[in-house]
Amino acid sequence: MKLVLLPALAATDPASAGRAMAVVAKRFTIVAWTSVAVLLVTGLLKTPEGTLFSTASDYGVILLVKHVLFALMIVVGAIITFGFAPKLRAFAPNPGKAPSSEFLRAQKGVEILSATNTVLGLLVLVCVAMF
């Protein structure tokens, strides 16, 4: 969303951008949580036996770091989903109205947390590349 949606919304008026962001955030949540569930299940199924929380080898340490990063991504996603998305919906501006300061704060929070999750995701990919 950060790389595609936000630049596109910058070209629209703030009220329209705010309403669009609220709608997209709600729909994106379904896709995001489904992806997390699939990654979690497939990751656990593909983890070699005895290496899930093992630090006895470099492989085990990297795998542990990857799992911690993924867990942090889940926490950040939960904060967005259950903390900021409801605020975006509640404070979404009415047509023709400027967004409230509460809405703008929630929108900024989502932007920051989304960027945080992007960095965490890139770090997960670095861990995967080390295998």
C-alpha positions as CSV (number, residue, x, y, z in Angstrom):
1,M,0.0,0.0,0.0
2,K,2.8,2.4,0.9
3,L,4.4,2.1,-2.5
4,V,1.3,2.1,-4.7
5,L,-1.8,3.5,-3.0
6,L,-0.4,6.4,-1.0
7,P,1.4,8.1,-3.9
8,A,-1.8,7.8,-5.9
9,L,-3.9,9.2,-3.1
10,A,-1.5,12.2,-2.9
11,A,-2.9,13.4,-6.2
12,T,-6.5,13.6,-4.8
13,D,-8.1,16.0,-2.4
14,P,-7.6,15.1,1.3
15,A,-11.2,14.2,2.0
16,S,-11.4,11.7,-1.0
17,A,-8.0,10.3,-0.1
18,G,-9.1,9.7,3.5
19,R,-12.3,7.9,2.5
20,A,-10.5,5.8,0.0
21,M,-7.8,4.9,2.5
22,A,-10.4,3.8,5.0
23,V,-12.2,1.5,2.5
24,V,-8.9,0.1,1.1
25,A,-7.6,-0.6,4.7
26,K,-10.7,-2.6,5.5
27,R,-10.5,-4.7,2.3
28,F,-6.7,-5.1,2.5
29,T,-7.0,-6.5,6.1
30,I,-8.7,-9.7,4.8
31,V,-6.0,-10.3,2.2
32,A,-3.2,-9.5,4.7
33,W,-4.5,-11.8,7.5
34,T,-5.2,-14.7,5.1
35,S,-1.6,-14.4,3.8
36,V,-0.2,-14.4,7.3
37,A,-2.2,-17.5,8.1
38,V,-0.9,-19.3,5.0
39,L,2.7,-18.3,5.6
40,L,2.5,-19.4,9.3
41,V,1.0,-22.8,8.5
42,T,3.3,-23.5,5.5
43,G,6.3,-22.2,7.4
44,L,5.7,-24.5,10.3
45,L,5.0,-27.5,8.1
46,K,8.3,-26.9,6.2
47,T,10.5,-26.3,9.2
48,P,12.8,-29.3,9.7
49,E,12.2,-31.3,12.9
50,G,14.2,-30.2,15.8
51,T,15.1,-26.8,14.4
52,L,12.1,-24.7,15.3
53,F,13.7,-23.0,18.4
54,S,17.2,-24.5,18.2
55,T,20.2,-22.3,18.5
56,A,22.7,-25.2,18.2
57,S,23.5,-24.3,14.6
58,D,23.7,-21.2,12.4
59,Y,20.6,-22.5,10.5
60,G,18.7,-22.7,13.8
61,V,19.7,-19.2,14.8
62,I,18.8,-17.7,11.5
63,L,15.5,-19.5,11.6
64,L,14.8,-18.2,15.1
65,V,15.6,-14.6,14.0
66,K,13.2,-15.1,11.0
67,H,10.5,-16.3,13.3
68,V,10.9,-13.4,15.7
69,L,10.8,-10.9,12.9
70,F,7.6,-12.6,11.5
71,A,6.1,-12.5,15.0
72,L,6.8,-8.8,15.2
73,M,5.1,-8.3,11.8
74,I,2.1,-10.0,13.2
75,V,2.1,-7.7,16.2
76,V,2.4,-4.6,14.0
77,G,-0.4,-5.9,11.8
78,A,-2.6,-6.5,14.7
79,I,-2.0,-2.9,15.9
80,I,-3.0,-1.6,12.5
81,T,-6.0,-3.9,12.2
82,F,-7.4,-3.5,15.7
83,G,-6.0,-0.1,16.7
84,F,-5.8,2.2,13.7
85,A,-8.2,0.7,11.1
86,P,-11.3,1.3,13.4
87,K,-10.1,4.9,14.0
88,L,-9.8,5.4,10.2
89,R,-13.4,4.2,9.7
90,A,-14.7,6.2,12.7
91,F,-13.1,9.4,11.8
92,A,-13.4,9.2,8.0
93,P,-14.4,12.6,6.7
94,N,-17.8,13.2,5.2
95,P,-17.9,14.2,1.6
96,G,-16.8,17.8,1.1
97,K,-15.4,18.0,4.7
98,A,-11.7,18.2,5.7
99,P,-10.3,15.3,7.6
100,S,-10.2,15.7,11.4
101,S,-6.9,15.8,13.3
102,E,-7.8,12.4,14.8
103,F,-8.2,10.9,11.3
104,L,-4.9,12.4,10.2
105,R,-3.1,11.0,13.3
106,A,-4.6,7.6,12.6
107,Q,-3.6,7.8,9.0
108,K,0.0,8.8,9.9
109,G,0.1,5.9,12.4
110,V,-0.9,3.5,9.7
111,E,1.8,4.9,7.4
112,I,4.5,4.5,10.0
113,L,3.5,1.0,11.0
114,S,3.2,0.0,7.4
115,A,6.7,1.2,6.7
116,T,7.8,-0.7,9.8
117,N,6.2,-3.9,8.5
118,T,7.9,-3.3,5.1
119,V,11.3,-3.1,6.8
120,L,10.6,-6.2,8.9
121,G,9.5,-8.1,5.8
122,L,12.7,-7.2,4.0
123,L,14.7,-8.4,7.0
124,V,12.7,-11.7,6.8
125,L,13.8,-12.0,3.2
126,V,17.4,-11.4,4.2
127,C,17.1,-14.3,6.7
128,V,15.6,-16.5,4.0
129,A,18.4,-15.6,1.6
130,M,21.0,-16.8,4.2
131,F,19.7,-20.4,4.1
